[in-house]
Amino acid sequence: MAAKLDGVTAGDLAAFSRQDCAHPYLFVRGGIIHWIAEERGQVLEHRTTSALDEALHWVALDATHSMAMRWELWQRGRFPADQDSRIGWLAKQVELLGRLDARWAEQFRAGIPAPCPGVRLEDVDTHPLTWLSGRGDPLARHS
């Protein structure tokens, strides 16, 4: 996954040992994959699955969300101040997920209207994903 996501950091990916500070971690017990996020000893989220693909999907969603939010923040000044900033990070997250699995990207894209009322899919689909002229996009695919 990291090889397909230029610019990914260790902080973007789920860990494989217990973490605090709401950073998710995974462990396997009895053939069941556990995804846990906790902070200050309180479990914020705990999911389980026996399907590796589902667990990888969770990791991909979390990592690409973090990366897309960072990307949007870095290039926010390129667009009008009144533009909904969610459009940029959602567009980037769809693009990043597409690098990993086209099904994950399409599933994420199709689900955007529910948690993001007011964001139109056509705006997400047409949002520019190129970086400022003369600067390399730290999340761009490199040949």
N, CA, C and O of each residue as an XYZ file, in Angstrom:
572
protein
N       0.825     -1.185      0.000
C       0.000      0.000      0.000
C       0.872      1.252      0.000
O       0.629      2.187     -0.763
N       1.869      1.263      0.846
C       2.748      2.428      0.925
C       3.471      2.668     -0.402
O       3.731      3.815     -0.763
N       3.796      1.603     -1.125
C       4.487      1.747     -2.407
C       3.610      2.430     -3.450
O       4.133      3.040     -4.383
N       2.314      2.344     -3.315
C       1.390      2.946     -4.275
C       0.944      4.342     -3.872
O       0.274      5.028     -4.644
N       1.308      4.764     -2.678
C       0.881      6.071     -2.182
C       2.089      6.945     -1.886
O       2.570      6.996     -0.753
N       2.572      7.626     -2.904
C       3.679      8.556     -2.699
C       3.273      9.582     -1.653
O       2.156     10.098     -1.678
N       4.174      9.871     -0.745
C       3.911     10.876      0.274
C       3.289     10.326      1.540
O       3.065     11.075      2.491
N       3.004      9.021      1.574
C       2.433      8.440      2.786
C       3.487      8.445      3.882
O       4.671      8.244      3.611
N       3.064      8.673      5.111
C       3.984      8.655      6.244
C       3.555      7.552      7.201
O       2.447      7.027      7.095
N       4.423      7.207      8.122
C       4.086      6.189      9.120
C       2.849      6.622      9.906
O       2.046      5.782     10.312
N       2.697      7.899     10.116
C       1.538      8.406     10.831
C       0.234      8.262     10.076
O      -0.839      8.345     10.673
N       0.310      8.046      8.764
C      -0.898      7.860      7.958
C      -1.406      6.423      8.032
O      -2.595      6.170      7.838
N      -0.514      5.494      8.310
C      -0.868      4.078      8.266
C      -1.154      3.534      9.658
O      -0.541      3.949     10.641
N      -2.088      2.604      9.724
C      -2.392      1.944     10.995
C      -1.146      1.213     11.481
O      -0.343      0.733     10.681
N      -0.996      1.134     12.788
C       0.156      0.469     13.399
C      -0.180     -1.002     13.675
O      -1.323     -1.433     13.527
N       0.827     -1.743     14.072
C       0.639     -3.154     14.417
C       0.983     -3.422     15.876
O       1.233     -4.562     16.266
N       0.992     -2.368     16.669
C       1.158     -2.494     18.109
C       0.259     -1.451     18.760
O      -0.129     -0.470     18.126
N      -0.060     -1.664     19.998
C      -0.990     -0.790     20.708
C      -0.530      0.662     20.628
O       0.639      0.981     20.843
N      -1.478      1.516     20.315
C      -1.238      2.949     20.197
C      -2.240      3.690     21.066
O      -3.305      3.166     21.393
N      -1.898      4.879     21.425
C      -2.837      5.767     22.087
C      -2.985      6.969     21.151
O      -2.564      6.885     19.998
N      -3.540      8.032     21.584
C      -3.696      9.267     20.796
C      -4.568      9.076     19.557
O      -4.380      9.763     18.554
N      -5.511      8.155     19.623
C      -6.502      7.915     18.568
C      -5.907      7.390     17.260
O      -6.595      7.364     16.240
N      -4.652      6.978     17.276
C      -4.047      6.388     16.074
C      -4.438      4.907     16.015
O      -4.169      4.160     16.955
N      -5.071      4.480     14.915
C      -5.539      3.092     14.850
C      -4.402      2.078     14.800
O      -3.321      2.349     14.276
N      -4.673      0.921     15.352
C      -3.737     -0.189     15.265
C      -4.519     -1.467     15.018
O      -5.710     -1.560     15.316
N      -3.819     -2.445     14.468
C      -4.415     -3.725     14.120
C      -3.705     -4.839     14.855
O      -2.504     -4.770     15.117
N      -4.468     -5.868     15.182
C      -3.869     -7.106     15.650
C      -4.796     -8.251     15.277
O      -5.986     -8.046     15.041
N      -4.248     -9.448     15.226
C      -5.016    -10.637     14.858
C      -5.025    -11.578     16.046
O      -3.990    -11.856     16.652
N      -6.205    -12.056     16.362
C      -6.350    -13.043     17.436
C      -7.417    -14.042     16.998
O      -8.548    -13.671     16.683
N      -7.032    -15.317     16.985
C      -7.982    -16.359     16.621
C      -8.538    -16.211     15.215
O      -9.697    -16.546     14.967
N      -7.726    -15.714     14.297
C      -8.165    -15.540     12.917
C      -9.033    -14.311     12.691
O      -9.514    -14.100     11.578
N      -9.243    -13.507     13.705
C     -10.051    -12.289     13.596
C      -9.123    -11.082     13.653
O      -8.276    -10.971     14.540
N      -9.298    -10.182     12.693
C      -8.511     -8.951     12.629
C      -9.256     -7.882     13.418
O     -10.439     -7.635     13.189
N      -8.556     -7.262     14.337
C      -9.130     -6.197     15.164
C      -8.535     -4.859     14.745
O      -7.319     -4.737     14.595
N      -9.372     -3.877     14.560
C      -8.987     -2.487     14.271
C      -9.423     -1.686     15.491
O     -10.608     -1.649     15.821
N      -8.488     -1.058     16.148
C      -8.810     -0.325     17.366
C      -8.183      1.067     17.317
O      -7.040      1.243     16.893
N      -8.950      2.027     17.753
C      -8.437      3.386     17.965
C      -8.806      3.749     19.389
O      -9.970      3.659     19.780
N      -7.821      4.154     20.155
C      -8.086      4.550     21.532
C      -7.288      5.800     21.880
O      -6.257      6.105     21.281
N      -7.803      6.495     22.859
C      -7.136      7.700     23.336
C      -7.300      7.774     24.841
O      -8.401      7.636     25.373
N      -6.174      7.996     25.519
C      -6.159      8.091     26.977
C      -6.828      6.877     27.629
O      -7.540      6.998     28.627
N      -6.579      5.710     27.039
C      -7.101      4.468     27.586
C      -8.554      4.178     27.262
O      -9.068      3.132     27.659
N      -9.228      5.065     26.557
C     -10.623      4.870     26.168
C     -10.690      4.405     24.720
O     -10.114      5.036     23.834
N     -11.390      3.304     24.477
C     -11.558      2.811     23.109
C     -12.564      3.703     22.392
O     -13.714      3.832     22.812
N     -12.106      4.321     21.294
C     -12.967      5.178     20.492
C     -13.661      4.379     19.399
O     -14.794      4.674     19.018
N     -12.967      3.366     18.903
C     -13.503      2.545     17.823
C     -12.865      1.170     17.896
O     -11.664      1.039     18.134
N     -13.681      0.149     17.690
C     -13.184     -1.222     17.659
C     -14.024     -1.985     16.648
O     -15.215     -2.218     16.853
N     -13.381     -2.367     15.557
C     -14.042     -3.147     14.506
C     -13.335     -4.487     14.413
O     -12.159     -4.610     14.755
N     -14.063     -5.483     13.949
C     -13.453     -6.788     13.719
C     -13.911     -7.348     12.380
O     -15.003     -7.046     11.898
N     -13.055     -8.165     11.799
C     -13.384     -8.854     10.550
C     -12.482    -10.073     10.425
O     -11.398    -10.127     11.006
N     -12.943    -11.030      9.671
C     -12.080    -12.163      9.333
C     -11.581    -12.039      7.896
O     -10.830    -12.889      7.420
N     -11.999    -10.980      7.210
C     -11.644    -10.766      5.804
C     -10.473     -9.789      5.684
O     -10.596     -8.619      6.046
N      -9.349    -10.271      5.180
C      -8.173     -9.420      5.007
C      -8.481     -8.221      4.117
O      -8.041     -7.110      4.413
N      -9.226     -8.423      3.035
C      -9.547     -7.323      2.125
C     -10.311     -6.214      2.853
O     -10.077     -5.032      2.599
N     -11.212     -6.584      3.748
C     -11.958     -5.576      4.493
C     -11.031     -4.784      5.421
O     -11.143     -3.563      5.520
N     -10.131     -5.474      6.088
C      -9.183     -4.790      6.967
C      -8.272     -3.863      6.165
O      -7.992     -2.744      6.595
N      -7.814     -4.321      5.014
C      -6.991     -3.462      4.156
C      -7.781     -2.239      3.694
O      -7.230     -1.144      3.584
N      -9.056     -2.428      3.429
C      -9.907     -1.309      3.031
C      -9.972     -0.273      4.149
O      -9.898      0.927      3.886
N     -10.109     -0.726      5.393
C     -10.121      0.200      6.524
C      -8.819      0.979      6.603
O      -8.823      2.193      6.810
N      -7.708      0.278      6.436
C      -6.399      0.935      6.471
C      -6.298      1.962      5.346
O      -5.814      3.075      5.553
N      -6.759      1.578      4.154
C      -6.707      2.477      2.997
C      -7.558      3.718      3.226
O      -7.119      4.831      2.937
N      -8.763      3.541      3.739
C      -9.628      4.698      3.998
C      -8.994      5.655      4.992
O      -9.020      6.870      4.797
N      -8.431      5.114      6.047
C      -7.815      5.955      7.065
C      -6.581      6.673      6.528
O      -6.424      7.879      6.722
N      -5.715      5.938      5.861
C      -4.474      6.533      5.337
C      -4.768      7.597      4.283
O      -4.188      8.682      4.315
N      -5.669      7.288      3.349
C      -5.951      8.251      2.284
C      -6.706      9.463      2.817
O      -6.577     10.557      2.268
N      -7.483      9.289      3.866
C      -8.158     10.441      4.478
C      -7.115     11.412      5.037
O      -7.170     12.616      4.785
N      -6.184     10.877      5.786
C      -5.121     11.690      6.367
C      -4.320     12.402      5.278
O      -4.055     13.600      5.374
N      -3.942     11.661      4.255
C      -3.149     12.239      3.167
C      -3.932     13.304      2.402
O      -3.389     14.358      2.070
N      -5.205     13.029      2.125
C      -6.029     13.966      1.359
C      -6.278     15.255      2.141
O      -6.297     16.341      1.562
N      -6.468     15.136      3.446
C      -6.656     16.330      4.270
C      -5.387     17.186      4.245
O      -5.462     18.409      4.132
N      -4.234     16.545      4.348
C      -2.963     17.268      4.314
C      -2.777     17.935      2.952
O      -2.377     19.097      2.882
N      -3.064     17.210      1.876
C      -2.941     17.753      0.523
C      -3.839     18.980      0.359
O      -3.398     20.007     -0.157
N      -5.087     18.877      0.794
C      -6.024     19.993      0.645
C      -5.531     21.222      1.404
O      -5.611     22.342      0.900
N      -5.030     21.012      2.593
C      -4.531     22.134      3.389
C      -3.352     22.816      2.699
O      -3.267     24.044      2.684
N      -2.437     22.019      2.124
C      -1.263     22.567      1.445
C      -1.641     23.423      0.241
O      -0.928     24.375     -0.076
N      -2.732     23.113     -0.431
C      -3.058     23.848     -1.651
C      -4.335     24.670     -1.532
O      -4.870     25.125     -2.543
N      -4.827     24.865     -0.325
C      -6.094     25.576     -0.096
C      -6.097     26.973     -0.700
O      -7.125     27.409     -1.218
N      -4.987     27.680     -0.647
C      -4.928     29.046     -1.147
C      -5.138     29.188     -2.641
O      -5.302     30.306     -3.130
N      -5.137     28.093     -3.376
C      -5.335     28.148     -4.829
C      -6.770     28.432     -5.214
O      -7.033     28.809     -6.356
N      -7.703     28.263     -4.298
C      -9.115     28.322     -4.643
C      -9.817     29.425     -3.867
O      -9.318     29.868     -2.832
N     -10.972     29.872     -4.357
C     -11.689     30.949     -3.658
C     -11.962     30.580     -2.195
O     -12.254     29.427     -1.879
N     -11.864     31.568     -1.320
C     -12.034     31.336      0.118
C     -13.419     30.781      0.452
O     -13.587     30.095      1.460
N     -14.404     31.075     -0.387
C     -15.759     30.605     -0.089
C     -16.038     29.198     -0.631
O     -17.138     28.676     -0.451
N     -15.054     28.585     -1.290
C     -15.246     27.216     -1.797
C     -15.180     26.236     -0.634
O     -14.317     26.352      0.236
N     -16.071     25.294     -0.621
C     -16.103     24.275      0.429
C     -14.823     23.449      0.338
O     -14.588     22.778     -0.667
N     -13.996     23.496      1.381
C     -12.703     22.806      1.349
C     -12.860     21.287      1.308
O     -11.922     20.579      0.942
N     -14.039     20.779      1.681
C     -14.258     19.326      1.614
C     -14.151     18.809      0.187
O     -13.761     17.660     -0.025
N     -14.489     19.632     -0.788
C     -14.455     19.195     -2.181
C     -13.041     18.758     -2.564
O     -12.866     17.712     -3.189
N     -12.042     19.544     -2.198
C     -10.660     19.216     -2.538
C     -10.184     17.940     -1.880
O      -9.614     17.077     -2.547
N     -10.411     17.802     -0.565
C      -9.900     16.598      0.085
C     -10.663     15.363     -0.329
O     -10.085     14.278     -0.393
N     -11.957     15.497     -0.614
C     -12.708     14.336     -1.098
C     -12.224     13.913     -2.483
O     -12.070     12.722     -2.755
N     -11.986     14.888     -3.354
C     -11.477     14.569     -4.691
C     -10.123     13.872     -4.603
O      -9.871     12.893     -5.306
N      -9.255     14.384     -3.732
C      -7.935     13.764     -3.581
C      -8.056     12.372     -2.978
O      -7.331     11.462     -3.380
N      -8.963     12.191     -2.017
C      -9.103     10.858     -1.422
C      -9.622      9.858     -2.444
O      -9.178      8.710     -2.452
N     -10.543     10.258     -3.298
C     -11.011      9.362     -4.366
C      -9.834      8.976     -5.254
O      -9.672      7.807     -5.603
N      -9.016      9.958     -5.616
C      -7.862      9.692     -6.486
C      -6.872      8.754     -5.799
O      -6.382      7.814     -6.425
N      -6.574      8.988     -4.539
C      -5.629      8.138     -3.810
C      -6.167      6.713     -3.663
O      -5.427      5.749     -3.858
N      -7.433      6.577     -3.325
C      -8.021      5.239     -3.223
C      -7.978      4.517     -4.565
O      -7.791      3.301     -4.617
N      -8.151      5.268     -5.649
C      -8.093      4.674     -6.987
C      -6.732      4.083     -7.307
O      -6.635      3.148     -8.101
N      -5.677      4.618     -6.699
C      -4.339      4.044     -6.896
C      -4.252      2.650     -6.280
O      -3.469      1.810     -6.723
N      -5.068      2.416     -5.251
C      -5.012      1.156     -4.522
C      -6.017      0.141     -5.053
O      -5.683     -1.029     -5.236
N      -7.241      0.585     -5.299
C      -8.292     -0.331     -5.740
C      -9.439      0.510     -6.301
O     -10.027      1.317     -5.581
N      -9.751      0.326     -7.561
C     -10.814      1.109     -8.202
C     -12.158      0.910     -7.505
O     -12.962      1.840     -7.447
N     -12.410     -0.271     -6.984
C     -13.677     -0.531     -6.266
C     -13.767      0.319     -5.006
O     -14.822      0.874     -4.701
N     -12.652      0.422     -4.270
C     -12.645      1.225     -3.057
C     -12.905      2.691     -3.392
O     -13.636      3.377     -2.677
N     -12.310      3.163     -4.468
C     -12.494      4.563     -4.877
C     -13.945      4.826     -5.244
O     -14.518      5.829     -4.820
N     -14.540      3.945     -6.021
C     -15.922      4.150     -6.449
C     -16.887      4.028     -5.276
O     -17.849      4.792     -5.185
N     -16.644      3.090     -4.388
C     -17.491      2.934     -3.208
C     -17.426      4.190     -2.330
O     -18.449      4.672     -1.843
N     -16.217      4.708     -2.136
C     -16.053      5.921     -1.343
C     -16.767      7.092     -2.011
O     -17.502      7.833     -1.357
N     -16.549      7.258     -3.319
C     -17.158      8.351     -4.066
C     -18.680      8.295     -3.969
O     -19.327      9.313     -3.724
N     -19.244      7.120     -4.159
C     -20.696      6.959     -4.123
C     -21.265      7.300     -2.745
O     -22.412      7.733     -2.637
N     -20.473      7.109     -1.699
C     -20.945      7.372     -0.349
C     -20.760      8.799      0.125
O     -21.181      9.129      1.233
N     -20.146      9.654     -0.672
C     -19.863     11.031     -0.249
C     -21.114     11.811      0.168
O     -21.065     12.508      1.181
N     -22.222     11.730     -0.555
C     -23.367     12.575     -0.185
C     -23.896     12.368      1.237
O     -24.395     13.317      1.842
N     -23.800     11.174      1.774
C     -24.370     10.924      3.110
C     -23.651     11.718      4.218
O     -24.314     12.459      4.944
N     -22.323     11.592      4.373
C     -21.664     12.339      5.451
C     -21.336     13.790      5.084
O     -20.938     14.574      5.946
N     -21.502     14.144      3.813
C     -21.108     15.486      3.356
C     -22.259     16.171      2.617
O     -22.155     16.419      1.416
N     -23.344     16.478      3.311
C     -24.448     17.142      2.624
C     -23.995     18.468      2.032
O     -23.217     19.206      2.636
N     -24.494     18.748      0.850
C     -24.129     19.992      0.177
C     -22.950     19.853     -0.769
O     -22.723     20.729     -1.603
N     -22.194     18.764     -0.655
C     -21.079     18.538     -1.580
C     -21.622     17.772     -2.784
O     -22.163     16.674     -2.649
N     -21.468     18.361     -3.937
C     -21.953     17.731     -5.174
C     -20.853     16.856     -5.774
O     -19.691     17.256     -5.846
N     -21.241     15.659     -6.202
C     -20.261     14.744     -6.797
C     -19.624     15.344     -8.043
O     -18.448     15.097     -8.310
N     -20.369     16.118     -8.803
C     -19.780     16.727    -10.004
C     -18.674     17.711     -9.639
O     -17.718     17.863    -10.399
N     -18.783     18.381     -8.498
C     -17.709     19.272     -8.045
C     -16.476     18.459     -7.622
O     -15.343     18.845     -7.910
N     -16.706     17.346     -6.945
C     -15.602     16.467     -6.548
C     -14.907     15.918     -7.796
O     -13.679     15.887     -7.877
N     -15.713     15.488     -8.763
C     -15.162     14.879     -9.986
C     -14.348     15.854    -10.827
O     -13.433     15.435    -11.536
N     -14.659     17.129    -10.765
C     -13.972     18.114    -11.614
C     -12.940     18.951    -10.865
O     -12.319     19.838    -11.451
N     -12.754     18.678     -9.579
C     -11.784     19.463     -8.806
C     -10.363     19.205     -9.325
O      -9.972     18.048     -9.479
N      -9.589     20.255     -9.595
C      -8.218     20.064    -10.084
C      -7.350     19.344     -9.053
O      -7.362     19.682     -7.869
N      -6.615     18.368     -9.512
C      -5.729     17.617     -8.628
C      -4.265     17.839     -8.956
O      -3.394     17.155     -8.419
N      -3.990     18.788     -9.831
C      -2.607     19.126    -10.145
C      -2.105     20.130     -9.124
O      -2.889     20.837     -8.490
N      -0.818     20.183     -8.977
C      -0.187     21.039     -7.985
C       0.191     22.362     -8.617
O       0.158     22.509     -9.839
N       0.546     23.313     -7.791
C       0.966     24.618     -8.284
C       2.125     24.491     -9.263
O       3.009     23.654     -9.084
N       2.117     25.297    -10.261
C       3.183     25.309    -11.259
C       4.538     25.547    -10.597
O       4.680     26.440     -9.762
N       5.516     24.756    -10.968
C       6.853     24.920    -10.461
C       7.126     24.214     -9.151
O       8.259     24.234     -8.671
N       6.122     23.591     -8.560
C       6.300     22.867     -7.298
C       5.835     21.441     -7.493
O       4.813     21.195     -8.134
N       6.563     20.528     -6.956
C       6.157     19.133     -7.052
C       5.097     18.795     -6.021
O       5.221     19.158     -4.851
N       4.055     18.103     -6.453
C       3.021     17.645     -5.539
C       3.612     16.510     -4.717
O       3.988     15.484     -5.284
N       3.707     16.660     -3.397
C       4.311     15.611     -2.592
C       3.506     14.315     -2.582
O       4.000     13.291     -2.111
N       2.275     14.342     -3.092
C       1.483     13.127     -3.148
C       1.294     12.631     -4.581
O       0.482     11.738     -4.823
N       2.040     13.205     -5.535
C       1.910     12.794     -6.933
C       2.599     11.482     -7.192
O       3.584     11.145     -6.535
N       2.084     10.744     -8.144
C       2.736      9.505     -8.558
C       3.977      9.868     -9.347
O       3.928     10.720    -10.234
N       5.071      9.235     -9.034
C       6.319      9.471     -9.744
C       6.638      8.241    -10.573
O       6.498      7.110    -10.106
N       7.065      8.467    -11.792
C       7.384      7.339    -12.681
C       8.685      6.697    -12.306
O       9.105      5.734    -12.947
